[in-house]
Amino acid sequence: MPHPAPDVSTAESKSNTWRKTAAWAGWVLAWFWALFGIGGGLGLMITRGPLPLTNGWFILFSGLAACPLIATLWQKLFHRRLSGSVRLIASLLFVVAGRIALLIGNRVPWLSR
């Protein structure tokens, strides 16, 4: 007796639901990080001053890299889409660069006062 074929539409439906949920969660997290990074970076620069460069600049640019609005403006201006992965990697690289700048800041004159 032949086995019934699996219901493909149910599997596709579950996959689409998962993708929509993941896309929505990524969008929410991107906005959260953008607001947190931009606000925190500006806050540090207002309270501690714009110099040295470790006072908020790296977190500010990390927030800008993650911001969905920046990605939309980029797409409208340059007709190229910035994927979420590219924005995430750029945002993480700014955070790593900031941490490295804090470690070597005392040895490099333009990173410290």
N, CA, C and O atoms as a GROMACS GRO file, in nm:
protein
  452
    1MET      N    1   0.084  -0.117   0.000
    1MET     CA    2   0.000   0.000   0.000
    1MET      C    3   0.090   0.125   0.000
    1MET      O    4   0.180   0.136   0.083
    2PRO      N    5   0.067   0.219  -0.091
    2PRO     CA    6   0.152   0.339  -0.098
    2PRO      C    7   0.129   0.430   0.022
    2PRO      O    8   0.019   0.438   0.078
    3HIS      N    9   0.239   0.499   0.061
    3HIS     CA   10   0.229   0.595   0.171
    3HIS      C   11   0.178   0.727   0.117
    3HIS      O   12   0.212   0.766   0.006
    4PRO      N   13   0.098   0.797   0.196
    4PRO     CA   14   0.050   0.928   0.149
    4PRO      C   15   0.164   1.029   0.146
    4PRO      O   16   0.252   1.027   0.231
    5ALA      N   17   0.161   1.116   0.049
    5ALA     CA   18   0.263   1.220   0.036
    5ALA      C   19   0.247   1.320   0.150
    5ALA      O   20   0.135   1.351   0.190
    6PRO      N   21   0.359   1.370   0.201
    6PRO     CA   22   0.349   1.470   0.308
    6PRO      C   23   0.285   1.598   0.254
    6PRO      O   24   0.296   1.631   0.137
    7ASP      N   25   0.218   1.666   0.342
    7ASP     CA   26   0.151   1.791   0.305
    7ASP      C   27   0.254   1.902   0.296
    7ASP      O   28   0.302   1.952   0.399
    8VAL      N   29   0.289   1.941   0.175
    8VAL     CA   30   0.393   2.041   0.152
    8VAL      C   31   0.346   2.180   0.194
    8VAL      O   32   0.425   2.260   0.242
    9SER      N   33   0.220   2.208   0.178
    9SER     CA   34   0.170   2.341   0.210
    9SER      C   35   0.182   2.370   0.360
    9SER      O   36   0.206   2.485   0.397
   10THR      N   37   0.167   2.270   0.445
   10THR     CA   38   0.182   2.291   0.588
   10THR      C   39   0.326   2.323   0.623
   10THR      O   40   0.352   2.411   0.705
   11ALA      N   41   0.421   2.251   0.563
   11ALA     CA   42   0.563   2.276   0.588
   11ALA      C   43   0.603   2.416   0.540
   11ALA      O   44   0.677   2.486   0.608
   12GLU      N   45   0.555   2.455   0.423
   12GLU     CA   46   0.585   2.589   0.371
   12GLU      C   47   0.523   2.696   0.459
   12GLU      O   48   0.583   2.801   0.481
   13SER      N   49   0.404   2.670   0.508
   13SER     CA   50   0.337   2.767   0.595
   13SER      C   51   0.415   2.788   0.724
   13SER      O   52   0.431   2.901   0.769
   14LYS      N   53   0.464   2.679   0.783
   14LYS     CA   54   0.544   2.691   0.905
   14LYS      C   55   0.674   2.764   0.877
   14LYS      O   56   0.718   2.845   0.959
   15SER      N   57   0.736   2.737   0.763
   15SER     CA   58   0.859   2.804   0.726
   15SER      C   59   0.836   2.954   0.706
   15SER      O   60   0.917   3.036   0.751
   16ASN      N   61   0.727   2.989   0.640
   16ASN     CA   62   0.696   3.130   0.618
   16ASN      C   63   0.666   3.201   0.749
   16ASN      O   64   0.706   3.316   0.767
   17THR      N   65   0.597   3.134   0.840
   17THR     CA   66   0.568   3.194   0.970
   17THR      C   67   0.697   3.219   1.045
   17THR      O   68   0.714   3.325   1.105
   18TRP      N   69   0.789   3.123   1.042
   18TRP     CA   70   0.917   3.139   1.110
   18TRP      C   71   0.997   3.255   1.049
   18TRP      O   72   1.056   3.335   1.122
   19ARG      N   73   0.998   3.264   0.918
   19ARG     CA   74   1.073   3.372   0.852
   19ARG      C   75   1.013   3.509   0.885
   19ARG      O   76   1.087   3.604   0.909
   20LYS      N   77   0.883   3.518   0.886
   20LYS     CA   78   0.818   3.646   0.919
   20LYS      C   79   0.848   3.685   1.063
   20LYS      O   80   0.875   3.802   1.092
   21THR      N   81   0.844   3.587   1.153
   21THR     CA   82   0.873   3.615   1.294
   21THR      C   83   1.018   3.658   1.311
   21THR      O   84   1.047   3.753   1.383
   22ALA      N   85   1.110   3.588   1.245
   22ALA     CA   86   1.252   3.624   1.254
   22ALA      C   87   1.277   3.762   1.194
   22ALA      O   88   1.355   3.840   1.249
   23ALA      N   89   1.213   3.793   1.082
   23ALA     CA   90   1.230   3.925   1.019
   23ALA      C   91   1.177   4.035   1.110
   23ALA      O   92   1.239   4.140   1.124
   24TRP      N   93   1.062   4.011   1.172
   24TRP     CA   94   1.003   4.109   1.262
   24TRP      C   95   1.094   4.130   1.383
   24TRP      O   96   1.118   4.244   1.423
   25ALA      N   97   1.144   4.020   1.443
   25ALA     CA   98   1.233   4.030   1.559
   25ALA      C   99   1.362   4.104   1.522
   25ALA      O  100   1.411   4.185   1.600
   26GLY      N  101   1.417   4.076   1.405
   26GLY     CA  102   1.537   4.146   1.361
   26GLY      C  103   1.514   4.295   1.343
   26GLY      O  104   1.599   4.377   1.377
   27TRP      N  105   1.398   4.329   1.289
   27TRP     CA  106   1.364   4.470   1.269
   27TRP      C  107   1.351   4.542   1.404
   27TRP      O  108   1.402   4.653   1.420
   28VAL      N  109   1.284   4.478   1.500
   28VAL     CA  110   1.268   4.537   1.633
   28VAL      C  111   1.404   4.554   1.701
   28VAL      O  112   1.433   4.659   1.758
   29LEU      N  113   1.488   4.450   1.695
   29LEU     CA  114   1.620   4.459   1.757
   29LEU      C  115   1.708   4.564   1.689
   29LEU      O  116   1.786   4.632   1.756
   30ALA      N  117   1.696   4.576   1.558
   30ALA     CA  118   1.774   4.678   1.487
   30ALA      C  119   1.733   4.818   1.532
   30ALA      O  120   1.819   4.903   1.554
   31TRP      N  121   1.604   4.843   1.545
   31TRP     CA  122   1.558   4.974   1.593
   31TRP      C  123   1.601   4.997   1.737
   31TRP      O  124   1.642   5.108   1.773
   32PHE      N  125   1.592   4.893   1.821
   32PHE     CA  126   1.635   4.908   1.960
   32PHE      C  127   1.782   4.946   1.966
   32PHE      O  128   1.819   5.042   2.034
   33TRP      N  129   1.866   4.872   1.892
   33TRP     CA  130   2.009   4.902   1.897
   33TRP      C  131   2.038   5.040   1.836
   33TRP      O  132   2.125   5.111   1.885
   34ALA      N  133   1.967   5.076   1.731
   34ALA     CA  134   1.989   5.207   1.670
   34ALA      C  135   1.958   5.318   1.770
   34ALA      O  136   2.038   5.411   1.788
   35LEU      N  137   1.842   5.309   1.836
   35LEU     CA  138   1.805   5.413   1.933
   35LEU      C  139   1.899   5.413   2.054
   35LEU      O  140   1.939   5.519   2.102
   36PHE      N  141   1.934   5.293   2.102
   36PHE     CA  142   2.026   5.282   2.215
   36PHE      C  143   2.164   5.336   2.178
   36PHE      O  144   2.223   5.413   2.254
   37GLY      N  145   2.217   5.295   2.063
   37GLY     CA  146   2.350   5.337   2.023
   37GLY      C  147   2.360   5.485   1.991
   37GLY      O  148   2.452   5.553   2.036
   38ILE      N  149   2.265   5.533   1.913
   38ILE     CA  150   2.268   5.675   1.876
   38ILE      C  151   2.246   5.762   1.999
   38ILE      O  152   2.319   5.859   2.021
   39GLY      N  153   2.146   5.727   2.079
   39GLY     CA  154   2.118   5.804   2.201
   39GLY      C  155   2.232   5.797   2.301
   39GLY      O  156   2.271   5.898   2.359
   40GLY      N  157   2.286   5.676   2.320
   40GLY     CA  158   2.398   5.661   2.414
   40GLY      C  159   2.523   5.732   2.367
   40GLY      O  160   2.593   5.796   2.447
   41GLY      N  161   2.552   5.722   2.238
   41GLY     CA  162   2.670   5.790   2.185
   41GLY      C  163   2.660   5.941   2.195
   41GLY      O  164   2.755   6.008   2.235
   42LEU      N  165   2.544   5.993   2.159
   42LEU     CA  166   2.524   6.139   2.172
   42LEU      C  167   2.527   6.182   2.318
   42LEU      O  168   2.581   6.287   2.352
   43GLY      N  169   2.468   6.100   2.405
   43GLY     CA  170   2.469   6.131   2.547
   43GLY      C  171   2.610   6.137   2.604
   43GLY      O  172   2.642   6.227   2.682
   44LEU      N  173   2.694   6.041   2.565
   44LEU     CA  174   2.833   6.044   2.610
   44LEU      C  175   2.906   6.166   2.557
   44LEU      O  176   2.984   6.227   2.630
   45MET      N  177   2.882   6.201   2.432
   45MET     CA  178   2.952   6.317   2.376
   45MET      C  179   2.904   6.447   2.440
   45MET      O  180   2.983   6.541   2.455
   46ILE      N  181   2.777   6.453   2.479
   46ILE     CA  182   2.726   6.574   2.544
   46ILE      C  183   2.781   6.586   2.686
   46ILE      O  184   2.822   6.694   2.728
   47THR      N  185   2.783   6.475   2.759
   47THR     CA  186   2.826   6.482   2.898
   47THR      C  187   2.978   6.482   2.914
   47THR      O  188   3.029   6.546   3.006
   48ARG      N  189   3.051   6.414   2.827
   48ARG     CA  190   3.197   6.403   2.843
   48ARG      C  191   3.274   6.479   2.737
   48ARG      O  192   3.397   6.492   2.747
   49GLY      N  193   3.206   6.530   2.636
   49GLY     CA  194   3.274   6.601   2.529
   49GLY      C  195   3.306   6.509   2.413
   49GLY      O  196   3.311   6.387   2.430
   50PRO      N  197   3.330   6.567   2.295
   50PRO     CA  198   3.353   6.485   2.176
   50PRO      C  199   3.492   6.420   2.170
   50PRO      O  200   3.513   6.327   2.092
   51LEU      N  201   3.584   6.466   2.250
   51LEU     CA  202   3.719   6.408   2.251
   51LEU      C  203   3.748   6.353   2.389
   51LEU      O  204   3.705   6.412   2.488
   52PRO      N  205   3.816   6.245   2.400
   52PRO     CA  206   3.877   6.163   2.297
   52PRO      C  207   3.773   6.089   2.214
   52PRO      O  208   3.654   6.089   2.247
   53LEU      N  209   3.818   6.027   2.106
   53LEU     CA  210   3.726   5.960   2.014
   53LEU      C  211   3.651   5.845   2.078
   53LEU      O  212   3.551   5.798   2.023
   54THR      N  213   3.697   5.797   2.193
   54THR     CA  214   3.628   5.688   2.260
   54THR      C  215   3.503   5.735   2.334
   54THR      O  216   3.427   5.651   2.384
   55ASN      N  217   3.478   5.863   2.343
   55ASN     CA  218   3.361   5.916   2.413
   55ASN      C  219   3.237   5.915   2.326
   55ASN      O  220   3.185   6.021   2.290
   56GLY      N  221   3.188   5.799   2.291
   56GLY     CA  222   3.060   5.788   2.225
   56GLY      C  223   3.061   5.772   2.074
   56GLY      O  224   2.960   5.732   2.017
   57TRP      N  225   3.170   5.801   2.009
   57TRP     CA  226   3.172   5.797   1.863
   57TRP      C  227   3.149   5.656   1.809
   57TRP      O  228   3.073   5.637   1.714
   58PHE      N  229   3.215   5.558   1.869
   58PHE     CA  230   3.204   5.421   1.818
   58PHE      C  231   3.064   5.364   1.837
   58PHE      O  232   3.011   5.298   1.748
   59ILE      N  233   3.002   5.390   1.952
   59ILE     CA  234   2.867   5.340   1.975
   59ILE      C  235   2.766   5.417   1.889
   59ILE      O  236   2.667   5.360   1.845
   60LEU      N  237   2.791   5.544   1.865
   60LEU     CA  238   2.705   5.622   1.776
   60LEU      C  239   2.706   5.562   1.635
   60LEU      O  240   2.600   5.542   1.576
   61PHE      N  241   2.824   5.533   1.582
   61PHE     CA  242   2.832   5.476   1.448
   61PHE      C  243   2.781   5.332   1.444
   61PHE      O  244   2.732   5.286   1.341
   62SER      N  245   2.793   5.260   1.555
   62SER     CA  246   2.735   5.127   1.563
   62SER      C  247   2.583   5.134   1.552
   62SER      O  248   2.521   5.054   1.482
   63GLY      N  249   2.523   5.230   1.622
   63GLY     CA  250   2.378   5.249   1.613
   63GLY      C  251   2.335   5.293   1.474
   63GLY      O  252   2.232   5.247   1.424
   64LEU      N  253   2.413   5.380   1.411
   64LEU     CA  254   2.379   5.423   1.275
   64LEU      C  255   2.390   5.308   1.176
   64LEU      O  256   2.310   5.299   1.083
   65ALA      N  257   2.488   5.220   1.195
   65ALA     CA  258   2.505   5.106   1.105
   65ALA      C  259   2.387   5.009   1.116
   65ALA      O  260   2.349   4.946   1.017
   66ALA      N  261   2.329   4.997   1.234
   66ALA     CA  262   2.218   4.904   1.255
   66ALA      C  263   2.083   4.964   1.217
   66ALA      O  264   1.986   4.890   1.202
   67CYS      N  265   2.074   5.094   1.203
   67CYS     CA  266   1.946   5.163   1.186
   67CYS      C  267   1.876   5.126   1.054
   67CYS      O  268   1.934   5.141   0.947
   68PRO      N  269   1.752   5.077   1.063
   68PRO     CA  270   1.677   5.045   0.941
   68PRO      C  271   1.649   5.168   0.854
   68PRO      O  272   1.639   5.157   0.732
   69LEU      N  273   1.637   5.285   0.915
   69LEU     CA  274   1.614   5.407   0.837
   69LEU      C  275   1.734   5.439   0.749
   69LEU      O  276   1.717   5.480   0.634
   70ILE      N  277   1.853   5.420   0.800
   70ILE     CA  278   1.975   5.442   0.721
   70ILE      C  279   1.978   5.345   0.604
   70ILE      O  280   2.016   5.382   0.492
   71ALA      N  281   1.939   5.219   0.629
   71ALA     CA  282   1.937   5.120   0.521
   71ALA      C  283   1.837   5.158   0.412
   71ALA      O  284   1.864   5.140   0.293
   72THR      N  285   1.723   5.211   0.452
   72THR     CA  286   1.623   5.255   0.354
   72THR      C  287   1.674   5.374   0.274
   72THR      O  288   1.656   5.378   0.152
   73LEU      N  289   1.736   5.470   0.341
   73LEU     CA  290   1.792   5.586   0.270
   73LEU      C  291   1.904   5.543   0.175
   73LEU      O  292   1.914   5.594   0.064
   74TRP      N  293   1.987   5.449   0.220
   74TRP     CA  294   2.095   5.396   0.135
   74TRP      C  295   2.037   5.335   0.008
   74TRP      O  296   2.088   5.358  -0.102
   75GLN      N  297   1.930   5.258   0.024
   75GLN     CA  298   1.868   5.191  -0.091
   75GLN      C  299   1.809   5.293  -0.187
   75GLN      O  300   1.819   5.277  -0.309
   76LYS      N  301   1.747   5.398  -0.135
   76LYS     CA  302   1.689   5.501  -0.222
   76LYS      C  303   1.796   5.582  -0.294
   76LYS      O  304   1.779   5.619  -0.410
   77LEU      N  305   1.907   5.610  -0.226
   77LEU     CA  306   2.012   5.692  -0.286
   77LEU      C  307   2.102   5.614  -0.382
   77LEU      O  308   2.136   5.664  -0.489
   78PHE      N  309   2.140   5.492  -0.344
   78PHE     CA  310   2.239   5.417  -0.420
   78PHE      C  311   2.183   5.296  -0.494
   78PHE      O  312   2.256   5.226  -0.563
   79HIS      N  313   2.054   5.272  -0.479
   79HIS     CA  314   1.986   5.159  -0.546
   79HIS      C  315   2.052   5.025  -0.515
   79HIS      O  316   2.057   4.936  -0.600
   80ARG      N  317   2.102   5.012  -0.394
   80ARG     CA  318   2.160   4.887  -0.345
   80ARG      C  319   2.102   4.860  -0.208
   80ARG      O  320   2.093   4.950  -0.124
   81ARG      N  321   2.062   4.736  -0.185
   81ARG     CA  322   2.002   4.698  -0.057
   81ARG      C  323   2.111   4.655   0.040
   81ARG      O  324   2.200   4.578   0.004
   82LEU      N  325   2.104   4.706   0.163
   82LEU     CA  326   2.194   4.662   0.269
   82LEU      C  327   2.121   4.555   0.348
   82LEU      O  328   2.020   4.583   0.412
   83SER      N  329   2.171   4.434   0.344
   83SER     CA  330   2.103   4.324   0.415
   83SER      C  331   2.122   4.340   0.566
   83SER      O  332   2.210   4.413   0.612
   84GLY      N  333   2.038   4.272   0.639
   84GLY     CA  334   2.049   4.275   0.784
   84GLY      C  335   2.182   4.220   0.831
   84GLY      O  336   2.237   4.269   0.930
   85SER      N  337   2.234   4.120   0.762
   85SER     CA  338   2.364   4.062   0.800
   85SER      C  339   2.476   4.163   0.784
   85SER      O  340   2.564   4.172   0.871
   86VAL      N  341   2.475   4.238   0.678
   86VAL     CA  342   2.579   4.340   0.654
   86VAL      C  343   2.571   4.448   0.762
   86VAL      O  344   2.673   4.492   0.814
   87ARG      N  345   2.450   4.491   0.794
   87ARG     CA  346   2.434   4.594   0.898
   87ARG      C  347   2.476   4.542   1.034
   87ARG      O  348   2.537   4.616   1.112
   88LEU      N  349   2.444   4.416   1.064
   88LEU     CA  350   2.484   4.356   1.192
   88LEU      C  351   2.635   4.347   1.203
   88LEU      O  352   2.692   4.382   1.306
   89ILE      N  353   2.700   4.300   1.099
   89ILE     CA  354   2.846   4.288   1.100
   89ILE      C  355   2.911   4.427   1.114
   89ILE      O  356   3.005   4.443   1.191
   90ALA      N  357   2.862   4.525   1.040
   90ALA     CA  358   2.918   4.660   1.051
   90ALA      C  359   2.900   4.715   1.192
   90ALA      O  360   2.991   4.777   1.247
   91SER      N  361   2.783   4.693   1.250
   91SER     CA  362   2.756   4.741   1.384
   91SER      C  363   2.849   4.674   1.486
   91SER      O  364   2.902   4.741   1.574
   92LEU      N  365   2.867   4.544   1.473
   92LEU     CA  366   2.957   4.472   1.564
   92LEU      C  367   3.102   4.517   1.546
   92LEU      O  368   3.177   4.526   1.644
   93LEU      N  369   3.142   4.544   1.422
   93LEU     CA  370   3.279   4.590   1.398
   93LEU      C  371   3.305   4.726   1.464
   93LEU      O  372   3.415   4.751   1.514
   94PHE      N  373   3.206   4.814   1.464
   94PHE     CA  374   3.221   4.942   1.533
   94PHE      C  375   3.237   4.921   1.683
   94PHE      O  376   3.318   4.989   1.747
   95VAL      N  377   3.161   4.829   1.741
   95VAL     CA  378   3.173   4.800   1.884
   95VAL      C  379   3.312   4.744   1.914
   95VAL      O  380   3.376   4.786   2.011
   96VAL      N  381   3.359   4.650   1.833
   96VAL     CA  382   3.492   4.592   1.853
   96VAL      C  383   3.600   4.700   1.838
   96VAL      O  384   3.694   4.705   1.916
   97ALA      N  385   3.586   4.785   1.738
   97ALA     CA  386   3.683   4.893   1.719
   97ALA      C  387   3.685   4.987   1.840
   97ALA      O  388   3.792   5.034   1.880
   98GLY      N  389   3.570   5.013   1.897
   98GLY     CA  390   3.563   5.097   2.017
   98GLY      C  391   3.632   5.033   2.135
   98GLY      O  392   3.701   5.100   2.212
   99ARG      N  393   3.614   4.900   2.151
   99ARG     CA  394   3.679   4.829   2.260
   99ARG      C  395   3.832   4.831   2.241
   99ARG      O  396   3.907   4.849   2.337
  100ILE      N  397   3.875   4.813   2.119
  100ILE     CA  398   4.020   4.817   2.091
  100ILE      C  399   4.074   4.958   2.117
  100ILE      O  400   4.183   4.973   2.172
  101ALA      N  401   3.998   5.059   2.078
  101ALA     CA  402   4.041   5.197   2.102
  101ALA      C  403   4.053   5.225   2.251
  101ALA      O  404   4.143   5.297   2.293
  102LEU      N  405   3.964   5.168   2.333
  102LEU     CA  406   3.976   5.186   2.477
  102LEU      C  407   4.101   5.118   2.531
  102LEU      O  408   4.165   5.170   2.623
  103LEU      N  409   4.136   5.003   2.476
  103LEU     CA  410   4.254   4.930   2.523
  103LEU      C  411   4.384   5.002   2.488
  103LEU      O  412   4.477   5.007   2.569
  104ILE      N  413   4.391   5.058   2.367
  104ILE     CA  414   4.516   5.121   2.324
  104ILE      C  415   4.511   5.273   2.334
  104ILE      O  416   4.605   5.341   2.292
  105GLY      N  417   4.405   5.327   2.388
  105GLY     CA  418   4.386   5.472   2.393
  105GLY      C  419   4.497   5.549   2.459
  105GLY      O  420   4.531   5.658   2.415
  106ASN      N  421   4.554   5.494   2.566
  106ASN     CA  422   4.660   5.567   2.637
  106ASN      C  423   4.791   5.572   2.558
  106ASN      O  424   4.877   5.656   2.585
  107ARG      N  425   4.807   5.483   2.462
  107ARG     CA  426   4.930   5.477   2.384
  107ARG      C  427   4.925   5.558   2.255
  107ARG      O  428   5.028   5.584   2.194
  108VAL      N  429   4.805   5.598   2.214
  108VAL     CA  430   4.788   5.670   2.089
  108VAL      C  431   4.739   5.812   2.124
  108VAL      O  432   4.631   5.826   2.182
  109PRO      N  433   4.815   5.915   2.090
  109PRO     CA  434   4.780   6.050   2.133
  109PRO      C  435   4.642   6.099   2.088
  109PRO      O  436   4.574   6.167   2.165
  110TRP      N  437   4.599   6.067   1.967
  110TRP     CA  438   4.471   6.121   1.917
  110TRP      C  439   4.350   6.045   1.972
  110TRP      O  440   4.236   6.086   1.949
  111LEU      N  441   4.373   5.934   2.044
  111LEU     CA  442   4.262   5.863   2.107
  111LEU      C  443   4.242   5.906   2.252
  111LEU      O  444   4.137   5.880   2.310
  112SER      N  445   4.342   5.973   2.310
  112SER     CA  446   4.330   6.016   2.449
  112SER      C  447   4.371   6.162   2.458
  112SER      O  448   4.428   6.219   2.365
  113ARG      N  449   4.340   6.221   2.571
  113ARG     CA  450   4.373   6.363   2.591
  113ARG      C  451   4.513   6.378   2.641
  113ARG      O  452   4.558   6.491   2.664
   0.00000   0.00000   0.00000
